[in-house]
Amino acid sequence: MFGQVVPSELPNKFAMAVRQPHGIIAAITPWNFPTAIPCWKLMPALIAGNTAVFKPSPYSPLSAFNLVRILEEAGLPPGVVNLLFGEDEAGAALVRDPRVAMVSFTGSLEVGREIASYCGAAGKRVHLEMGGKNAIIVLDDADIDLAIEGAVWSAFGTSGQRCTAASRMIVHNRVLDAFTRELVSRAGALRLGDGLVETTEVGPVVNRPALEKIQGYMEIGRREGAAVAVGGGRAAGNGLERGYFFQPTVFTDVRPRMRIAQEEIFGPVTDVIPVSDLDEAVAVNNDVPYGLVASVYTRDVSRAFKAMEQITTGIVYINAGTIGAEVQLPFGGTRGTGNGHREAGTAALDSYSEWKTVYIDYSGRLQKAQIDR
């Protein structure tokens, strides 16, 4: 816990600010990081002195159970973290419970907005993390081989099922053909299969609705005039038809305002969007409903710093992909990605605690603040 001790403007007076807990925190988490995201919520909440009701996704119950069991084995007192399994109705009941002082939610923009609307009307504190439409900007002086490595890992690693996945490639016209050609080649060669097999590079998506959603965006993209350069359908062969496998997909001929370039698809799909210079690249990057992560590949330090200043996402990478955030720094985004709070780092304590300012006057007389000075 971090507080503040500052000088008072009056003599013989002590001034400080301390943190206090909110009370009961509702932590509602998704399936895609079933241990990491709950830890990012529960640990700072507990450090700040709160108790928590933890509702995991119904698609990852065992990870949640094991996490809470570890906390119990470590000596956490009964009732400090409470595990609630259930579908959407359970989450809604938890949000509406008057005993819950704060809701911390990671998930879709649509559900997050519903939670924010209710908490705003009820006067509850709310912390939201709601996805992204992240971009890798490849400038004409970039190390193309390095950019390709970052693009493949960021777009198709974990099957694109993370809020920081790179679903847009914003590429300078001078390197567009070379970059696109190599990206398409690498995407088409990725090995799909069981994630427990060491040679697998892309696993399945989480369930049938996710598969159908991704497939639906293939038709949306084609109708908008984009071209599927590789992939574009459900994977089959070698037993893949028995799972929810989708081919790594690259869209080309993409314009920035197309739905496939604006909406979160949450699968192994990325777009290639051509631009003529850094200013246009930054404008395209910023012109989406989300603002979580952006990446810039360039050898020019002045362009890198200009991009860092002008990009409006919560996280920026230079010469690295869009995934790999570290827990000691704030994590979160702007616009539709979040509501101003941050996970991780010392910033997390601001989400899970209240400030209380304390003055101790040991002068032995009434001091009338500025009037006496």
QUIKA-V99994 format. One record per pair of residues at least 12 apart in sequence whose C-alpha atoms are under 10 Angstrom apart, sorted by the first residue. I is the first residue (numbers start at 1). GAP is how many residues later the second one is. Records with the same first field share a line. If there is no record, write none. Layout:
I->GAP ; GAP
This chain:
1->17 ; 18 ; 19 ; 43 ; 46 ; 47 ; 48 ; 345 ; 348 ; 352
2->15 ; 16 ; 17 ; 46 ; 344 ; 347 ; 348
3->13 ; 14 ; 15 ; 16 ; 352 ; 353 ; 354
4->12 ; 13 ; 14 ; 15 ; 351 ; 353
5->12 ; 13 ; 352 ; 353
8->351 ; 352 ; 353
9->360 ; 361 ; 364
10->351 ; 353 ; 357 ; 358 ; 359 ; 360 ; 362 ; 363
11->350 ; 351 ; 352 ; 356 ; 362
12->348 ; 349 ; 350 ; 351 ; 352 ; 353 ; 355
13->346 ; 347 ; 348 ; 349 ; 350 ; 354
14->344 ; 345 ; 346 ; 347 ; 348
15->342 ; 343 ; 344 ; 345 ; 346
16->340 ; 341 ; 342 ; 343 ; 344
17->338 ; 339 ; 340 ; 341 ; 342
18->335 ; 336 ; 337 ; 338 ; 339 ; 340
19->29 ; 30 ; 330 ; 331 ; 333 ; 334 ; 335 ; 336 ; 337 ; 338
20->28 ; 29 ; 30 ; 332 ; 333 ; 334 ; 335 ; 336
21->24 ; 25 ; 26 ; 27 ; 28 ; 29 ; 30 ; 80 ; 328 ; 330 ; 331 ; 332 ; 333 ; 334
22->23 ; 26 ; 27 ; 28 ; 29 ; 78 ; 79 ; 80 ; 103 ; 329 ; 330 ; 331 ; 332
23->22 ; 25 ; 26 ; 27 ; 28 ; 29 ; 76 ; 77 ; 78 ; 79 ; 329 ; 330
24->21 ; 25 ; 26 ; 27 ; 28 ; 29 ; 56 ; 57 ; 74 ; 75 ; 76 ; 77 ; 78 ; 79
25->16 ; 17 ; 20 ; 21 ; 25 ; 26 ; 27 ; 28 ; 29 ; 56 ; 69 ; 70 ; 74 ; 75 ; 76 ; 77 ; 78 ; 79 ; 100 ; 101 ; 327
26->15 ; 16 ; 19 ; 25 ; 26 ; 27 ; 28 ; 29 ; 55 ; 56 ; 58 ; 65 ; 68 ; 69 ; 71 ; 73 ; 74 ; 75 ; 76 ; 77 ; 78 ; 79 ; 100
27->14 ; 15 ; 18 ; 25 ; 26 ; 27 ; 28 ; 29 ; 54 ; 56 ; 57 ; 64 ; 67 ; 68 ; 75 ; 76 ; 77 ; 78 ; 79 ; 100
28->13 ; 25 ; 26 ; 27 ; 28 ; 29 ; 56 ; 63 ; 66 ; 67 ; 75 ; 76 ; 77 ; 78 ; 79 ; 100
29->12 ; 25 ; 26 ; 27 ; 28 ; 29 ; 31 ; 35 ; 62 ; 75 ; 76 ; 77 ; 78 ; 100
30->25 ; 26 ; 27 ; 28 ; 29 ; 30 ; 75 ; 76 ; 77 ; 78
31->25 ; 26 ; 27 ; 28 ; 29 ; 30 ; 32 ; 33 ; 75 ; 76 ; 130 ; 131 ; 175
32->25 ; 27 ; 28 ; 75 ; 126 ; 129 ; 130 ; 131 ; 173 ; 174
33->27 ; 30 ; 128 ; 129
34->22 ; 23 ; 25 ; 26 ; 27 ; 28 ; 29 ; 30 ; 33
35->21 ; 25 ; 28 ; 29 ; 30 ; 31 ; 32 ; 33
36->31 ; 291
37->19 ; 68 ; 69 ; 306 ; 307
38->16 ; 17 ; 18 ; 25 ; 26 ; 29 ; 30 ; 66 ; 67 ; 68
39->28 ; 305
40->287 ; 291 ; 303 ; 304 ; 305 ; 308
41->13 ; 63 ; 64 ; 65 ; 86 ; 302 ; 303 ; 307 ; 310 ; 311
42->12 ; 39 ; 62 ; 310
43->301 ; 305 ; 306 ; 309
44->299 ; 300 ; 301 ; 302 ; 303 ; 304 ; 305 ; 306 ; 307 ; 308 ; 309
45->59 ; 303 ; 304 ; 305 ; 306 ; 307 ; 308
46->30 ; 34 ; 35 ; 303 ; 306
47->302 ; 305 ; 306
48->300 ; 301 ; 302 ; 303 ; 304 ; 305 ; 306
49->31 ; 303 ; 304
50->30 ; 31 ; 51 ; 52 ; 302 ; 303
51->28 ; 29 ; 30 ; 31 ; 49
52->27 ; 28 ; 29 ; 30 ; 31 ; 48 ; 50 ; 51
53->26 ; 27 ; 28 ; 29 ; 30 ; 31 ; 41 ; 47 ; 50
54->14 ; 27 ; 28 ; 29 ; 30 ; 31 ; 37 ; 40 ; 50
55->27 ; 28 ; 29 ; 30 ; 31 ; 32 ; 35 ; 36 ; 39 ; 50
56->27 ; 28 ; 29 ; 30 ; 31 ; 35
57->27 ; 28 ; 29 ; 30 ; 31 ; 34 ; 50
58->27 ; 28 ; 29 ; 30
59->28 ; 147 ; 148
61->22 ; 23 ; 24 ; 25
64->19 ; 20 ; 21
65->18 ; 19 ; 20
67->16
68->13 ; 14 ; 15
88->23
91->14 ; 24
92->22 ; 23 ; 26
95->20 ; 21 ; 23 ; 24 ; 29 ; 31
96->19 ; 22 ; 23 ; 26 ; 28
98->24 ; 26
100->24 ; 25
101->18 ; 22 ; 23 ; 24 ; 25
102->17 ; 21 ; 22 ; 23 ; 24 ; 25 ; 249 ; 250
103->12 ; 13 ; 16 ; 21 ; 22 ; 23 ; 24 ; 25 ; 249
104->21 ; 22 ; 23 ; 24 ; 25 ; 237 ; 239 ; 247 ; 248
105->21 ; 22 ; 23 ; 24 ; 25 ; 233
106->21 ; 22 ; 23 ; 24 ; 25 ; 57 ; 231 ; 232
107->21 ; 22 ; 23 ; 24 ; 56 ; 230
108->20 ; 21 ; 22 ; 23 ; 24 ; 55 ; 156 ; 228 ; 229
109->19 ; 20 ; 21 ; 22 ; 23 ; 155 ; 180 ; 181 ; 227 ; 228 ; 229
110->20 ; 226
111->17 ; 19
112->14 ; 15 ; 16 ; 17 ; 18 ; 19 ; 224 ; 225 ; 226 ; 227
113->15 ; 17 ; 223 ; 225 ; 226
115->12 ; 13
116->12 ; 223
125->226 ; 227
126->213 ; 215 ; 225 ; 226
127->211 ; 212 ; 213 ; 214 ; 215 ; 216 ; 224 ; 225
128->204 ; 205 ; 208 ; 209 ; 210 ; 211 ; 212 ; 213 ; 214 ; 215
129->34 ; 163 ; 202 ; 203 ; 204 ; 205 ; 207 ; 208 ; 209 ; 210 ; 211 ; 212 ; 213 ; 214
130->33 ; 160 ; 161 ; 162 ; 202 ; 203 ; 204 ; 205 ; 206 ; 207 ; 208 ; 209
131->31 ; 32 ; 33 ; 34 ; 133 ; 135 ; 158 ; 159 ; 160 ; 161 ; 162 ; 201 ; 202 ; 205 ; 206 ; 207
132->30 ; 31 ; 32 ; 33 ; 34 ; 35 ; 130 ; 131 ; 132 ; 133 ; 134 ; 156 ; 157 ; 158 ; 159 ; 160 ; 161 ; 162 ; 181 ; 200 ; 201 ; 202 ; 203 ; 204 ; 205 ; 206
133->30 ; 31 ; 32 ; 33 ; 34 ; 35 ; 127 ; 128 ; 129 ; 130 ; 131 ; 132 ; 133 ; 137 ; 152 ; 153 ; 155 ; 156 ; 157 ; 158 ; 159 ; 160 ; 161 ; 203 ; 204
134->20 ; 21 ; 29 ; 30 ; 31 ; 32 ; 33 ; 34 ; 35 ; 127 ; 128 ; 130 ; 136 ; 151 ; 152 ; 154 ; 156 ; 157 ; 158 ; 159 ; 160 ; 161 ; 179 ; 181 ; 188 ; 189
135->16 ; 19 ; 20 ; 29 ; 30 ; 31 ; 32 ; 33 ; 34 ; 35 ; 36 ; 126 ; 135 ; 136 ; 137 ; 138 ; 146 ; 147 ; 149 ; 150 ; 151 ; 156 ; 157 ; 158 ; 159 ; 160 ; 161 ; 186 ; 187
136->14 ; 15 ; 18 ; 19 ; 29 ; 30 ; 31 ; 32 ; 33 ; 34 ; 35 ; 136 ; 145 ; 149 ; 157 ; 158 ; 159 ; 160 ; 161 ; 180 ; 181 ; 182 ; 183 ; 184 ; 185 ; 186
137->14 ; 31 ; 32 ; 33 ; 34 ; 35 ; 136 ; 137 ; 138 ; 141 ; 144 ; 145 ; 147 ; 148 ; 157 ; 158 ; 159 ; 160 ; 161 ; 170 ; 181 ; 182 ; 184
138->13 ; 31 ; 32 ; 33 ; 34 ; 35 ; 37 ; 38 ; 41 ; 136 ; 137 ; 140 ; 143 ; 157 ; 158 ; 159 ; 160 ; 181
139->31 ; 32 ; 33 ; 34 ; 35 ; 36 ; 37 ; 136 ; 137 ; 138 ; 139 ; 142 ; 157 ; 158 ; 159 ; 160 ; 161 ; 164
140->31 ; 32 ; 33 ; 34 ; 35 ; 36 ; 136 ; 137 ; 138 ; 157 ; 158 ; 159
141->31 ; 33 ; 34 ; 156 ; 157 ; 158 ; 159
142->30 ; 33 ; 154 ; 155 ; 156 ; 157 ; 158 ; 177
143->154 ; 155 ; 156 ; 176
144->31 ; 34 ; 35 ; 38 ; 153 ; 154
145->34 ; 37 ; 38
146->151 ; 173 ; 174 ; 175
147->32 ; 36 ; 148 ; 149 ; 150 ; 151 ; 172 ; 173 ; 174
148->31 ; 32 ; 34 ; 35 ; 38 ; 173
149->34 ; 37 ; 171 ; 172
150->16 ; 145 ; 147 ; 169 ; 170 ; 171 ; 172 ; 173
151->14 ; 15 ; 16 ; 17 ; 18 ; 28 ; 32 ; 35 ; 36 ; 119 ; 144 ; 169 ; 170 ; 171
152->14 ; 30 ; 31 ; 32 ; 34 ; 35 ; 38 ; 96 ; 116 ; 118 ; 169
153->12 ; 13 ; 34 ; 48 ; 49 ; 168 ; 169 ; 170
154->12 ; 13 ; 114 ; 116 ; 166 ; 167 ; 168 ; 169 ; 170
155->12 ; 13 ; 14 ; 32 ; 93 ; 94 ; 95 ; 111 ; 112 ; 113 ; 114 ; 115 ; 116 ; 166 ; 167 ; 168
156->31 ; 34 ; 45 ; 46 ; 47 ; 91 ; 92 ; 93 ; 111 ; 112 ; 113 ; 114
157->44 ; 45 ; 46 ; 91 ; 110 ; 111 ; 166
158->37 ; 43 ; 44 ; 45 ; 46 ; 47 ; 109 ; 110
159->33 ; 42 ; 43 ; 44 ; 45 ; 46 ; 47 ; 86 ; 87 ; 88 ; 89 ; 107 ; 108 ; 109 ; 110
160->42 ; 43 ; 45 ; 88 ; 105 ; 106 ; 107 ; 108 ; 109 ; 110
161->43 ; 44 ; 45 ; 49 ; 104 ; 105 ; 106 ; 107 ; 108
162->104 ; 105 ; 161
163->101 ; 103 ; 129 ; 130 ; 159 ; 160 ; 174
164->102 ; 128 ; 129 ; 130 ; 151 ; 157 ; 158 ; 159 ; 160 ; 161 ; 168
165->99 ; 101 ; 102 ; 103 ; 104 ; 105 ; 127 ; 128 ; 129 ; 156 ; 157 ; 158
166->100 ; 102 ; 103 ; 104 ; 105 ; 127 ; 128 ; 129 ; 155 ; 156 ; 157
167->83 ; 84 ; 93 ; 94 ; 95 ; 96 ; 97 ; 98 ; 99 ; 100 ; 101 ; 102 ; 103 ; 104 ; 105 ; 155
168->82 ; 83 ; 86 ; 88 ; 92 ; 93 ; 94 ; 101 ; 102 ; 103 ; 104 ; 105 ; 116 ; 117 ; 126
169->14 ; 81 ; 82 ; 83 ; 92 ; 101 ; 102 ; 103 ; 104 ; 105 ; 112 ; 116 ; 126
170->86 ; 101 ; 102 ; 103 ; 104 ; 105 ; 106 ; 108 ; 110 ; 111 ; 112 ; 114 ; 115 ; 125 ; 126
171->101 ; 102 ; 103 ; 104 ; 105 ; 106 ; 107 ; 110 ; 125 ; 126
172->101 ; 102 ; 103 ; 104 ; 105 ; 106 ; 108 ; 109
173->100 ; 101 ; 102 ; 103 ; 104
174->100 ; 101 ; 102 ; 103
175->99
176->96 ; 97 ; 98 ; 99
177->97
179->93
180->49 ; 70 ; 71 ; 72 ; 91 ; 92 ; 93
181->48
183->46 ; 47 ; 67 ; 89
184->44 ; 45 ; 46 ; 47 ; 64 ; 65 ; 66 ; 67 ; 68
185->44 ; 45
186->44 ; 62
187->42 ; 43 ; 44 ; 60 ; 61 ; 62 ; 63 ; 81 ; 82
188->41 ; 42 ; 43 ; 59 ; 60 ; 61 ; 62
189->12 ; 59
190->12 ; 57 ; 58
191->12 ; 56 ; 57
192->12 ; 43 ; 44 ; 46 ; 48 ; 53 ; 54 ; 55 ; 56
193->42 ; 45 ; 46 ; 47 ; 50 ; 52
194->46 ; 49
202->43 ; 44 ; 45 ; 46 ; 66
203->37 ; 40 ; 41 ; 42 ; 43 ; 44 ; 65
204->31 ; 36 ; 39 ; 40 ; 41 ; 42 ; 43 ; 63 ; 64
205->38 ; 39 ; 40 ; 41 ; 61 ; 62 ; 63
206->37 ; 38 ; 39 ; 61
207->36 ; 37 ; 38
208->35 ; 36 ; 37
209->35
210->34 ; 36 ; 55 ; 56 ; 57
211->22 ; 23 ; 32 ; 33 ; 34 ; 35 ; 55 ; 56
212->22 ; 32 ; 34
213->52 ; 53 ; 54
214->18 ; 19 ; 20 ; 32 ; 50 ; 51 ; 52 ; 53 ; 54 ; 55
215->17 ; 18 ; 19 ; 31 ; 50 ; 52
216->17 ; 49
217->15 ; 42 ; 43 ; 46 ; 47 ; 48 ; 52
218->13 ; 14 ; 15 ; 31 ; 33 ; 42 ; 51
219->13
220->38 ; 39 ; 40
221->30 ; 31 ; 32 ; 33 ; 37 ; 38 ; 39 ; 40 ; 50
222->29 ; 32 ; 38
224->29 ; 30 ; 31 ; 33 ; 34 ; 35 ; 36
225->27 ; 28 ; 29 ; 30 ; 33
226->25 ; 26 ; 27 ; 28 ; 29 ; 32 ; 34 ; 45 ; 46
227->23 ; 24 ; 25 ; 26 ; 27 ; 44
228->21 ; 22 ; 23 ; 24 ; 25 ; 26 ; 43
229->20 ; 21 ; 22 ; 23 ; 24 ; 42 ; 43
230->17 ; 18 ; 19 ; 20 ; 21 ; 22 ; 39
231->15 ; 16 ; 17 ; 18 ; 19 ; 20 ; 37 ; 38
232->14 ; 15 ; 16 ; 17 ; 18 ; 19 ; 36 ; 37
233->12 ; 13 ; 14 ; 15 ; 16
234->12 ; 13 ; 14
235->12 ; 13
245->22 ; 23
246->21 ; 22 ; 23
247->20 ; 21 ; 22
248->19 ; 20 ; 21 ; 22
249->18 ; 19 ; 20 ; 21 ; 22
250->18 ; 19 ; 20 ; 21 ; 22
251->18 ; 19 ; 20 ; 21 ; 22
252->18 ; 19 ; 20 ; 21 ; 22
253->18 ; 19 ; 20 ; 21
254->17 ; 18 ; 19 ; 20
255->16 ; 17 ; 18 ; 19 ; 20 ; 29
256->15 ; 16 ; 17 ; 18 ; 19 ; 27 ; 28 ; 29 ; 31 ; 32
257->27 ; 30 ; 31
261->12 ; 23 ; 24 ; 26 ; 27
262->25 ; 26 ; 27 ; 28
263->25 ; 26 ; 27
264->25 ; 26
278->18 ; 25 ; 26 ; 28 ; 29
279->24 ; 27 ; 28 ; 31
281->15 ; 26 ; 30
282->12 ; 14 ; 24 ; 25 ; 26 ; 28 ; 29 ; 30
283->27 ; 28 ; 29
284->27
285->26 ; 27 ; 28
286->24 ; 25 ; 26 ; 27 ; 49
287->25
288->47 ; 48
289->45 ; 46 ; 47 ; 48
290->22 ; 23 ; 24 ; 43 ; 44 ; 45 ; 46 ; 47 ; 48
291->20 ; 21 ; 22 ; 23 ; 24 ; 41 ; 42 ; 43 ; 44 ; 45 ; 46 ; 47
292->20 ; 21 ; 22 ; 23 ; 24 ; 30 ; 39 ; 40 ; 41 ; 42 ; 43 ; 44 ; 45 ; 46
293->18 ; 19 ; 20 ; 21 ; 22 ; 23 ; 24 ; 28 ; 29 ; 30 ; 32 ; 38 ; 39 ; 40 ; 41 ; 44
294->13 ; 14 ; 17 ; 18 ; 19 ; 20 ; 21 ; 22 ; 23 ; 24 ; 26 ; 27 ; 28 ; 29
295->12 ; 13 ; 16 ; 18 ; 20 ; 21 ; 22 ; 23 ; 24 ; 25 ; 26 ; 27 ; 28
296->12 ; 15 ; 20 ; 21 ; 22 ; 23 ; 24 ; 25 ; 26
297->20 ; 21 ; 22 ; 23 ; 24
298->20 ; 21
299->19 ; 20
301->17
304->13 ; 14 ; 15
305->13
312->21 ; 22 ; 23
313->19 ; 20 ; 21 ; 22 ; 24
314->16 ; 17 ; 18 ; 19 ; 20 ; 21 ; 23 ; 24 ; 26 ; 28
315->14 ; 15 ; 16 ; 17 ; 18 ; 19
325->19
326->18 ; 19
327->16 ; 17 ; 18 ; 19
328->15 ; 16 ; 17 ; 18 ; 19 ; 20
329->13 ; 14 ; 15 ; 16 ; 17 ; 18 ; 19
330->12 ; 13 ; 14 ; 15 ; 16 ; 17 ; 18
331->12 ; 13 ; 14 ; 16 ; 17
332->12
